[in-house]
Amino acid sequence: MRILPASMIIHLLCFIDRSNIGNAKVLNRDEGDSLVQTLGISNQQYLVALMIFIVAFTIIQTPSNYMLKQFRPSRWMALMMFCWGVMTMLLAAVQNFGGLVAVRFLLGAFESGLFPGQVYILTFWYRPEERAVRIALIVACSSLGGAFGGAIAYGIGKLNGAHGLEAWRWLFLMEGAPSCVAAVVCALFFPDYPETVSWLSDEDRALATRRIQGVASLGRDRITWAEARATLVDWRLYMHYVAYISNSVSFSSNSLFAPTIVAGLGYKGLDAQLFTVPPYAIGFVVTVIVAWLSDRYEMRSTATACSMVVAGVSFIVQGALPPDAFKARYVFLIFALSFSFSCIPPSLSWLTANLRSTGAATLAVPLNVAFGQLGQIIGVYIYKDSESPGFTTGHFTNAAFLIEGAVLITALRFVYVYRNKRLDPGERRWRL
């Protein structure tokens, strides 16, 4: 009851600080006071600022997981939180394109290790069949962060001009400060490993260790070169990584362009911020339900593939509908966003369930998320302002990647089924 609520709050703050640039882009645009208008940057320069975040995110992820193992999760995560909170607040002070890119790069560097680190930490606490719902609750905080972010931006938009500052500057200041405060709490109270936490009795620590032995990592385990090498040359893991690229395209584009897409549906001004809330709120519920089903019925691959198909079809419908079919397109935006998010927890739970050493968990989880950044880079460029309000390129590109990912997930499932058929009785089976 300690690790999960803390992880959810931390991820919520992280997502808000990462994606609030999408709100800042359109906040008070009708008054000429949006981020893009104030800094005088072009749409192409705005996309570069989004992409540079992902570059830093990709480079730092895997080393960050190693540092988390070396310096204890509570200390490393607290340091990352404090630094990304400071970077978010510094965004309020940028005056030009160069400043925006520099701070966004540092923000990406400090946020990069959080999500793979959280998934990695869960492998020390929970058995494979217990992870998908917990990963879902963490990932669903992205949906919750999107909902809160839209609502917060709606309120802060009314501060435009207060003390001589545009509302988007207030947005960065007010959303960055909580991360800095929470970092102190994280350093003091976030649990590290079940065998070392002080709030468990000796008997409970022994029980927590015994229940995961043989199916999960232990905090005292060390990474060996043999494990690292075996992980790096295991071809099946690369099928997981490529599939994760496929769902990362829609995750990125939804996170960064939801306010822009909603504005293209006929909602203007601050209403464009407010109407991003329902898709994210519904996405939270859908993500948790899909993850619970995937764990309850041991159907992680099926849940992932089905979610990708539903999201893909929803994007196709959005792209095919007439540009002025606002209500219908808004409904399918909710379906697309919800199931784009819901395919992530079961896919990550499936990956971690089939990792059989501490070295594999240390490397494979951040490598999986790092590969996903290739998809996020694609997601940055597919929603073009020139195609508003239809955004056909964005919708059809998301659909293509999601359908391709569902096919790949299905093929990978057959690989594991084939391997299980070749196992002797009593051998550890591959999870599906």
Sequence and secondary structure as in RCSB ss.txt:
>XXXX:A:sequence
MRILPASMIIHLLCFIDRSNIGNAKVLNRDEGDSLVQTLGISNQQYLVALMIFIVAFTIIQTPSNYMLKQFRPSR
WMALMMFCWGVMTMLLAAVQNFGGLVAVRFLLGAFESGLFPGQVYILTFWYRPEERAVRIALIVACSSLGGAFGG
AIAYGIGKLNGAHGLEAWRWLFLMEGAPSCVAAVVCALFFPDYPETVSWLSDEDRALATRRIQGVASLGRDRITW
AEARATLVDWRLYMHYVAYISNSVSFSSNSLFAPTIVAGLGYKGLDAQLFTVPPYAIGFVVTVIVAWLSDRYEMR
STATACSMVVAGVSFIVQGALPPDAFKARYVFLIFALSFSFSCIPPSLSWLTANLRSTGAATLAVPLNVAFGQLG
QIIGVYIYKDSESPGFTTGHFTNAAFLIEGAVLITALRFVYVYRNKRLDPGERRWRL
>XXXX:A:secstr
  HHHHHHHHHHHHHHHHHHHHHHHHTTGGGT SHHHHHT  HHHHHHHHHHHHHHHHHHHHHHHHHHHHH HHH
HHHHHHHHHHHHHHHGGG  SHHHHHHHHHHHHHHHTTHHHHHHHHHHHHS GGGHHHHHHHHHHHHHHHHHHHH
HHHHHHGGGTTGGG  HHHHHHHHHHHHHHHHHHHHHHH    TTT TTS HHHHHHHHHHHBTTB  TT    H
HHHHHHHT HHHHHHHHHHHHHHHHHHHHHHHHHHHHHTTT  TTHHHHTTHHHHHHHHHHHHHHHHHHHHTT H
HHHHHHHHHHHHHHHHHHHHS TT HHHHHHHHHHHHHHHHHTHHHHHHHHHHT  SHHHHHHHHHHHHHHHHHH
HHHHHHS  GGGTTT HHHHHHHHHHHHHHHHHHHHHHHHHHHHHHTS TTS     
